Amino acid sequence: MRAKQITDLNRLCIHTITTKPWSIETAAQKYAKIGVKGISVWRNAVEGKNISRVASMLKNGGITVVSYVRGGFFASYNKKLRQKALDENRRIMDEAAELGAPLIVLVCGSDYRQSLEISRKQIVEGIAAVLPYAKERYIKLAIEPLHPMYADSRSAINTLNQANQICEQLSSDNVGVAVDVYHVWWDENLEKEIQKCAEMNKLFAFHMSDWKTPIIDMLNDRGLMGEGCIPIKKIRGWMEENHFTGFNEVEIFSNVYWSLNQDLFLKKIVKAYLEHC
């Protein structure tokens, strides 16, 4: 299905990390003023703050908290570190509940000192271990497959197929997937896996940015939508064909854009969203 042209900002969400130089108070005010309806809050944005007050500020500002980012990092060759990760994820769930975030995005982790198979097994075990805590707090967990270039340390879950397999294995209404075009655009099975994910009712989130060539920095050189090679509209069409009606979330890590005037950058985001997504 060809995606319909976007004509308003009703489904636009921006991650606080996208405008990293701004405080969450400034970001929420600026987003709302320009018409952005959703915000995904990165944990660093509320560090040292009264989370209940932040939640009230966002609610009073008329902006929806879409997700809390990020949990995960379950895989490690060290048993004590795996246990520490479980404890940390429970704290993250407490913070998300206080913030009023219905969803936590999971960057699942990996450890180059062990095989990918072992890391993936630990990831499943880790999610299963914290799942009862998430259920008690009415929080959903979205597994985010990451590009294979991060398979050594950030995530051993690198395809939507792998994420779908975990969802099948755990079989919980609280576990689903975050589809980030930056990480999965290259996958020849992406359309089929989005359909499969939807059939399981596991399409929890949709993240957007673009892939520039050449990449200057593996982590912090994402492109603004439309300046790279990702077929964002096509992928959004696949999501909507499979009944995804959630927010379209802009998540850009960029040393280049963080160095700009952020008011100007925000205007560029809105323009790119309307023209290229």
Secondary structure, 3 states (H helix, E strand, C coil): CCCCCCCCCCCEEEEHHHHCCCCHHHHHHHHHHHCCCEEEEEHHHHCCCCHHHHHHHHHHCCCEEEEEEEEECCCCCCHHHHHHHHHHHHHHHHHHHHHCCCEEEEECECCCCCCHHHHHHHHHHHHHHHHHHHHHCCCEEEECCCCHHHCCCCECCCCHHHHHHHHHHHCCCCEEEEEEHHHHCCCCCHHHHHHHHHHCCCEEEEEECECCCCCCCCCCECECCCCCCCCHHHHHHHHHHCCCCCCEEECCCEHHHHCCCHHHHHHHHHHHHHHHC
